[in-house]
Amino acid sequence: MQDPKLEIQMLHDRVMVKPETNGERRSGAGIVIPATAEVAKRLVWGEVFGVGANVRTVKVGDRVLFARDDQYEVDVQGTTYLVLRERELHAVATERTEHGTGLYL
């Protein structure tokens, strides 16, 4: 018997995020920083793939900034996602913002 396809619905204030790959980075001067380099408490960008009913500030498709530490990982069809609360997000990169920082990605 084959498992039925079930749609994932996030609950309450939970957000499901696919983190960007942790590969090599470049400094502003063009120096390559390997993925194995030790950095202190680095925040990570990711794309939102699901939001709960009580989430107010982010939508599916937004890019968000969050800390990778102590998050719950889940594999869905071979892709790893993180599940976190909306309050654990530090920033949202979106075209809809009303009050931004003046910085753009």
C-alpha positions, 0 to 999 in steps of 0.5 A: 500500500502506498502512503497518501500525499498529505499537505503540511499545515503549520500550527500556531506561530510556527514557521517552516524555513529552508535555510540557504546552503552553508557553502563558501562565502566571500568577504567584501574584499573578495577573499574566499571564506571556507564553509569550515571557518569558525564564526561566532553566532552567525545568523542565516538567511532562509526562505519561508515555505510554511506559516501557522495561522497565528503568524502575523509578519511573514508570508510564504516566499519571504526571506528571513534571518534567524539563528541556526542554533537549537532549531528543529530540523525535519526532512520532507521528500529529501529536503531539510527544513527548520521549524521555528517560532515567529519570534525567533526571526530577526528580520524579513527581506520582502518588497512589502515592508513599510518600515525598513532599514534602507538596506537591500539584498 
